[in-house]
């Protein structure tokens, strides 16, 4: 197995930090902290480079807020300069791990995403009568730091790069409680093992794939599952019978315990594919799909918030247009034309002047 050394010099080059800055600031230049960093970018990047090279870099404190999507989640926002470091690190090490990921792991990868995952789901649904849908219980709060560090060391052997990875992991803020006992634990083990990654970090999204990479290979190679898709902590296995899927469920549960993870007891179920399965925000059938009611309700709440910000003068037509077209694209993919029609008239009735492009996109016009 090939491991990689001499990566740290690539991570800390000024050119890589400059590229990382460009990636980190994309779509965020109107934020005061980003604007300040960009205004003094040469000075800030040289200072960051010196801190990294001298091993004096220390991550700053996270800002946290709660979202309901639909359940309550804590999102953590790292200081902008730390996000630049995250991008600089991932620019260099992500391609190394990318080569080892299975084809049907769809989250946080170039050319993948939710829509590709659902299209692949439908291809498998045409071939197999049953599917086991799994969700990992409290995935990000449960990620064990030592196990993650071991998985990173599976491919990275550069001491300085490992120092940076460990520094970022160790600086993770406290996540929601996750006290789960596994074989061999004593009473205090769950509290003594550092765990949890902040949802919102680029590194957390990338490390989620690293953490479950060998689990993916276990499913494909050891269990021999032909139809398997994973999107972060949601994954599905397709099979010929319920008995086959039940056997796989027992084996994958045992394998997940090695990573100190558990399938969610209420969200892990076997379905007949012809009946439709809730997957990544859509109700998916072999030959059609639609956006689920819960997703529509959440977007309607988001839409009301957008309209409120617009009324207060805090949201430009361009920003609103971008948000609306993102939703419209999801509705089109979900074959939910009626919902798109209702959304259009809801906006018109609330004073939003819309122009519909012949190709279907919406443009928000100034009043």
Buried (B, 14 or more C-beta within 10 A) or exposed (E): EEEBEEBBEBBBBEEBBBBBBEBBBEEEEEEEEBEEBBEEBEEBBEEBBEBBBEEEBEBEEBEBEEEEEEEEBBBBBBBBBBBBBBBBBBBBBBEBBEEBBBEBBBBBBEEBBBBBBBEBBBEBBEEBBBBBBBBBBBBBBBBBBEBBBEBBEBBBBBEBBBBBBBBBBEBBBEBEEBEBEBEEEEEEBBEEBEBBBBBBBBBBBBBBBBBBBBBBEBBBEEBEBEBBBBBBBBBBBBBEEBEBBEEBBEEBBEBBBEBBBBBBEEBBBBBEBEEBBBBBBBBBBBEEBBBBEEBBEBBBEEBEEBBEBBEEEEBBBEBBBEBBBEBBEBBBBBEBEEBBEBBBEBBEEEEBEBEEEEEEBBBBEEE
